[in-house]
Amino acid sequence: MNNRTFYNEVLTDHNRYPGHKEKLADANLVLEGVNPSCGDDIVLQLRVEDGISTTKVMSNLSVMAMT
């Protein structure tokens, strides 16, 4: 198996069954972005309390990125 095939399998598996794809409860900053050329999107959720930040990043890859 070549590296490209292995990478595609890992990427596809992660996109179908993400291990840590969840919303951050009581986030006080949420930023969303979309790449219009390929349809990729990303959501950055941030919670800051007493100078300590907790971050969650969720993304959806387009089919183009997985091939």
Secondary structure as GFF3:
##gff-version 3
##sequence-region A 1 67
A	DSSP	alpha_helix	3	16	.	.	.	ID=ss1
A	DSSP	beta_strand	29	34	.	.	.	ID=ss2
A	DSSP	beta_strand	41	49	.	.	.	ID=ss3
A	DSSP	beta_strand	52	60	.	.	.	ID=ss4
A	DSSP	alpha_helix	63	66	.	.	.	ID=ss5
###
